[in-house]
């Protein structure tokens, strides 16, 4: 059957879905093409957009608004007469819900909504990838797993939408003035958001319910995969839209900072922090989804009755952990970028974040991230027990363990230690050497890169565990050579292009000299990457990998630890370039080593099979721990991102004058985040239980 | 049961933890004293000691449970009647020492005593909004004027700030020892190099009394110089201070 006929048949069978989808897409398209709706600049004078009455905005406005929101100019006479009779209806600034703390209500609801949304947006990304892997590789178990992911997704989607509705009502009800301002600025994007939500809903349910229908032929499968891709596009679009509202609140742009008058919607939308938050959330959602799926698999593994079930959920847990840790590796880089942009948007907000009222929350963050890396590595090391042949590599575990824990210790050492008066007197100065050398960004960046390199090394030895004698690289044929050369080309492009661009950075002459060592470091790394490839071609790939790991550690960890201090002292503007250089060098090591490893062991003799299901129970508790930690981490980071605004709804523009505008203490924050985590995990467990009710019924009937 | 060496896994883990304790408690204070040229040891703060010890114990337990065999070997050390005399001997020492160590900890923590509370410090209290947009008026001037301002600032620094902050801005002024919390060493890259000019301006102008409520408990003896010094003098002092300490202020960055 050709593709055209298949397409027609699908449309015939699912005509309602298709019609609704087409309507929704057309509406989005037509709205987005109209001037001033999507990213077109809207001039306040033309559009008549004005802030709700707050100080200067109210005083300077020509079109005063009545409480009902109608223009007062035309109906002045009638309104006056009515007001005299009935009394003026005062605009409401804040409301309360049964006297409860409005800020806490919004905090809990928005965080729960965000957590569900993260899951709903993160899981489809890897569900589609797993489906493609299964389809291309012809392995049905991948397809089965991708479908199981999607089943969880469809159950969680309705909860996300309900929480989203609750959040919108809470915000409009409890903070009407603030939401009035947000609506004035972002109203056109809000309509687009609502319409895109239709797209998300239709593609999600279409993707899930058509799984078994769109099976059998290549064309059907590709159509199904396309639905999945579309689902991801809608989901990502939705997230990007809402991110612009949240980041506008942190770093407003496109509005007059005196009157709050909207000057350009496109600038307000594409504010300074928008893209860093987009990237950070996109990666974090995948990480979050991976660990949640891992925990789901762990629960199913622990309750599994048969060997087959255990094997399936063991494998699913492994994939969940792999996805989680795979996304966790670039996350610190994205987070660092976001942090720097927050400093750029406002050095004061930056100081509040890293050195001020929120600095201790970053110590908690460090502990949680450390636990994620340790938990993920621990799971991998335990997983080596189910692979015959892994004994050859288990000796490395003790060194990796020591390195990771030492890095963790440095990572969580604060610059300002809690000290008693006696300790202060004994130390005799403000900083103990441990905090002086371990507590600053140069040290943190160095150790986080070493943790990443160590975690990657754990992956390498895991995947080599059951591989025996290798086929010489020179006998691997064209595929291996093309693959390795492509990896080399990519790495060289990344390293050399950045090195060249560093020659042209605009800096004062007195600090520009601090960039030169970075350029040298990039060129040295480029040479080492070439050397590793050369050795691989000479059938000495392992030596190449060893040299690459060694040099990367020397440059990106040891040298940049020392050099970071120098730069902090003399030329802090160079720190930005140092961090990117550090990231580029580490990434080139990860990419090149992974590519060499894949092709070097491509035709290697398999010395033993992986016995899925043969995992100690504690490994499953490690997966559960990872899930709980990532949920706490998301709760904490949500608080930090939003709380950085201190007592501002929109930073520097619209002040929060409600009684709840204070910054919560760490203890209070801990209790609220704990409550959110408990609520989320409880809701997720309930929703997943609901999703599996159908399966139980089918099983019972089969029995 | 594993090989002969693995029978001692628990012993090695415990030995590593004890070694870590001794290193942090007795070795590192002396090492830092030598490395930093101090006239006294630099004891490891109790909070850090606790964190590092937790890390050490956790690392040992993680390693001991990375495979079923290791876990069996780890616990096997406690089983009677297996192994050599050395193992028997170490086992008995462990059985005697462990309750003693726990007892010692319980005793030392419950012993009545007087100690000041551990304080959670905030390094950079929140800068009030009105200072955020301020710019040092002399930073934009030409090089000659800037140099002149720096020299004037250095003289002012030596006049007004040296008694506490020291002639080299290293926190070693003649009065430094009289404070419970010594003045900060500005040469340290983690101090004034991490903040913008106007942050210092606020700290000089309003001093300890001007700190916001969230930074309490905060003990800063810095006086408020508002009224005693002109704003221009304060900006010049800031320039002179950075130059004296040999560091640069954090500079505003453009978003990419």
HADDOCK unambig.tbl for C-alpha pairs under 7 A between the chains (distance, minus, plus):
assign (segid A and resid 272 and name CA) (segid B and resid 255 and name CA) 6.47 0.50 0.50
assign (segid A and resid 341 and name CA) (segid B and resid 255 and name CA) 5.79 0.50 0.50
assign (segid A and resid 344 and name CA) (segid B and resid 252 and name CA) 6.55 0.50 0.50
assign (segid A and resid 344 and name CA) (segid B and resid 253 and name CA) 4.97 0.50 0.50
assign (segid A and resid 344 and name CA) (segid B and resid 254 and name CA) 5.72 0.50 0.50
assign (segid A and resid 344 and name CA) (segid B and resid 255 and name CA) 5.33 0.50 0.50
assign (segid A and resid 345 and name CA) (segid B and resid 255 and name CA) 6.82 0.50 0.50
assign (segid A and resid 348 and name CA) (segid B and resid 127 and name CA) 6.27 0.50 0.50
assign (segid A and resid 348 and name CA) (segid B and resid 132 and name CA) 6.40 0.50 0.50
assign (segid A and resid 351 and name CA) (segid B and resid 124 and name CA) 6.56 0.50 0.50
assign (segid A and resid 352 and name CA) (segid B and resid 126 and name CA) 5.60 0.50 0.50
assign (segid A and resid 355 and name CA) (segid B and resid 122 and name CA) 6.65 0.50 0.50
assign (segid A and resid 355 and name CA) (segid B and resid 123 and name CA) 5.22 0.50 0.50
assign (segid A and resid 355 and name CA) (segid B and resid 124 and name CA) 4.80 0.50 0.50
assign (segid A and resid 356 and name CA) (segid B and resid 122 and name CA) 5.57 0.50 0.50
assign (segid A and resid 356 and name CA) (segid B and resid 123 and name CA) 5.97 0.50 0.50
assign (segid A and resid 356 and name CA) (segid B and resid 124 and name CA) 4.57 0.50 0.50
assign (segid A and resid 356 and name CA) (segid B and resid 125 and name CA) 4.77 0.50 0.50
assign (segid A and resid 356 and name CA) (segid B and resid 126 and name CA) 5.73 0.50 0.50
assign (segid A and resid 357 and name CA) (segid B and resid 122 and name CA) 6.52 0.50 0.50
assign (segid A and resid 357 and name CA) (segid B and resid 125 and name CA) 6.55 0.50 0.50
assign (segid A and resid 357 and name CA) (segid B and resid 126 and name CA) 6.84 0.50 0.50
assign (segid A and resid 357 and name CA) (segid B and resid 214 and name CA) 6.93 0.50 0.50
assign (segid A and resid 378 and name CA) (segid B and resid 66 and name CA) 6.73 0.50 0.50
assign (segid A and resid 381 and name CA) (segid B and resid 66 and name CA) 5.97 0.50 0.50
assign (segid A and resid 382 and name CA) (segid B and resid 66 and name CA) 5.25 0.50 0.50
assign (segid A and resid 382 and name CA) (segid B and resid 67 and name CA) 5.74 0.50 0.50
assign (segid A and resid 385 and name CA) (segid B and resid 67 and name CA) 6.35 0.50 0.50
assign (segid A and resid 398 and name CA) (segid B and resid 63 and name CA) 6.55 0.50 0.50
assign (segid A and resid 401 and name CA) (segid B and resid 59 and name CA) 6.72 0.50 0.50
assign (segid A and resid 401 and name CA) (segid B and resid 63 and name CA) 6.79 0.50 0.50
assign (segid A and resid 405 and name CA) (segid B and resid 55 and name CA) 6.61 0.50 0.50
assign (segid A and resid 405 and name CA) (segid B and resid 59 and name CA) 6.33 0.50 0.50
assign (segid A and resid 409 and name CA) (segid B and resid 52 and name CA) 6.41 0.50 0.50
assign (segid A and resid 409 and name CA) (segid B and resid 55 and name CA) 6.83 0.50 0.50
assign (segid A and resid 416 and name CA) (segid B and resid 121 and name CA) 6.29 0.50 0.50
assign (segid A and resid 416 and name CA) (segid B and resid 123 and name CA) 6.36 0.50 0.50
assign (segid A and resid 418 and name CA) (segid B and resid 47 and name CA) 6.68 0.50 0.50
assign (segid A and resid 418 and name CA) (segid B and resid 118 and name CA) 5.77 0.50 0.50
assign (segid A and resid 418 and name CA) (segid B and resid 119 and name CA) 5.13 0.50 0.50
assign (segid A and resid 418 and name CA) (segid B and resid 120 and name CA) 4.69 0.50 0.50
assign (segid A and resid 418 and name CA) (segid B and resid 121 and name CA) 6.26 0.50 0.50
assign (segid A and resid 419 and name CA) (segid B and resid 45 and name CA) 6.70 0.50 0.50
assign (segid A and resid 419 and name CA) (segid B and resid 118 and name CA) 4.97 0.50 0.50
assign (segid A and resid 419 and name CA) (segid B and resid 119 and name CA) 5.67 0.50 0.50
assign (segid A and resid 420 and name CA) (segid B and resid 116 and name CA) 5.70 0.50 0.50
assign (segid A and resid 420 and name CA) (segid B and resid 117 and name CA) 5.51 0.50 0.50
assign (segid A and resid 420 and name CA) (segid B and resid 118 and name CA) 4.13 0.50 0.50
assign (segid A and resid 420 and name CA) (segid B and resid 119 and name CA) 6.24 0.50 0.50
assign (segid A and resid 421 and name CA) (segid B and resid 116 and name CA) 5.69 0.50 0.50
assign (segid A and resid 423 and name CA) (segid B and resid 45 and name CA) 6.51 0.50 0.50
assign (segid A and resid 424 and name CA) (segid B and resid 181 and name CA) 6.91 0.50 0.50
assign (segid A and resid 425 and name CA) (segid B and resid 180 and name CA) 6.86 0.50 0.50
assign (segid A and resid 427 and name CA) (segid B and resid 42 and name CA) 5.28 0.50 0.50
assign (segid A and resid 427 and name CA) (segid B and resid 43 and name CA) 6.55 0.50 0.50
assign (segid A and resid 429 and name CA) (segid B and resid 182 and name CA) 5.66 0.50 0.50
assign (segid A and resid 430 and name CA) (segid B and resid 181 and name CA) 6.94 0.50 0.50
assign (segid A and resid 430 and name CA) (segid B and resid 182 and name CA) 6.42 0.50 0.50
assign (segid A and resid 430 and name CA) (segid B and resid 184 and name CA) 5.98 0.50 0.50
assign (segid A and resid 440 and name CA) (segid B and resid 190 and name CA) 6.41 0.50 0.50
assign (segid A and resid 565 and name CA) (segid B and resid 189 and name CA) 6.59 0.50 0.50
assign (segid A and resid 568 and name CA) (segid B and resid 189 and name CA) 5.75 0.50 0.50
assign (segid A and resid 568 and name CA) (segid B and resid 193 and name CA) 6.69 0.50 0.50
assign (segid A and resid 569 and name CA) (segid B and resid 189 and name CA) 4.61 0.50 0.50
assign (segid A and resid 569 and name CA) (segid B and resid 193 and name CA) 5.88 0.50 0.50
assign (segid A and resid 569 and name CA) (segid B and resid 247 and name CA) 5.03 0.50 0.50
assign (segid A and resid 569 and name CA) (segid B and resid 248 and name CA) 6.30 0.50 0.50
assign (segid A and resid 570 and name CA) (segid B and resid 247 and name CA) 5.20 0.50 0.50
assign (segid A and resid 570 and name CA) (segid B and resid 248 and name CA) 5.26 0.50 0.50
assign (segid A and resid 571 and name CA) (segid B and resid 248 and name CA) 6.47 0.50 0.50
assign (segid A and resid 572 and name CA) (segid B and resid 250 and name CA) 5.98 0.50 0.50
assign (segid A and resid 573 and name CA) (segid B and resid 251 and name CA) 6.50 0.50 0.50
